[in-house]
């Protein structure tokens, strides 16, 4: 079976898969085609059902049991999209960052991501122009990109400034000599600081146009003419979906148990909201994905009948979730594999406009040396500081030297106690 895979920039390519194969096999072929070898966990495949709803393909279930498989003249159409958004410094492959960039650009143009102000808008437009057209050329400015990206809007209600184009050009000039990959990185860096970064939105049937967003930190409820309501993962007690209804029990800001119950367009959308909440919680907040999530499944009618006689039967079994690893596990695994393959370290990213605001490696080394020196005992100049003199509260010596003196080396006053300090473990690694 041929599958037509569309990227966020509308570029389409083909991959061939067995209709009986699971979604994971299709995703792996897609990522292999794009050169994404070890970071496929951030992505997913979307399909459109017969009701026009966009749903995530469950990667653990057979494709033909989720999507109607077409004939050779009418191939299956799927869309590659970012499912789990992470900051760009966690992405080790340039091909992965490029797909993140393409998706984030679409979200900006469709106003699913809103910069803080118009200055942020002008900077993002300039980064898009630098990534796609290179340095600013006065005789051939990329007006088509400026016009295309002009639909980006900020979260503020301030009117559009008259000099927006001049701001964009000024920012574009500041990014001179910046590589395409670097411009894409800094665009992702900018949007990763937005409040709606990584949110998946679900529109409900509630009166007043309620929208529920599931992001890296929890759930955000948007109601018309009401301030948004944030419900963190730690405050959620339970969640469930039944037909078109999604129900959430949580602890409110005033430490009272509250309930959010809302109806969605269909049972598929309600179950998608429940799935998004569970998978994002496991990916962003947990140390490892619990077996209660990975083994949860439902059965179709035939499988339910067979399970009466054989409970261990896999017939008709459909897994609810397809998440395999958490964010930290994905990063650690990708870094380990890539390092073993070709000694890859974290890629070096150029600083934007380093002449004014950038930080070069030499400055970083000097700061590190000053920090190490500041944490070294001022008496022996060898051991790390680990005591504080009381009551003067000066921190200048190690425990061995403190036992040999009776006055503070700084203020020369007598101290009553040399209290042991337990510094963060990160300080111990500085002198290694």
WOURFEN-V242292 format. One record per helix or strand of 2 or more residues. SS is the DSSP state (H for helix, E for strand). FROM is the first residue (numbers start at 0). TO is the last residue. If there is no record, write none. Layout:
ss->{SS SS}
from->{FROM FROM}
to->{TO TO}
This chain:
ss->{E E H H E E H E H H H H H H H E E E E H E E E H H E H E H H E H E H}
from->{1 11 22 39 42 53 62 75 87 93 117 137 142 163 179 199 210 217 228 232 235 244 256 266 290 296 300 316 326 360 386 398 416 424}
to->{5 15 33 41 47 55 64 81 89 108 132 139 148 173 190 203 214 221 231 234 241 250 263 284 293 298 308 318 341 373 389 401 419 427}
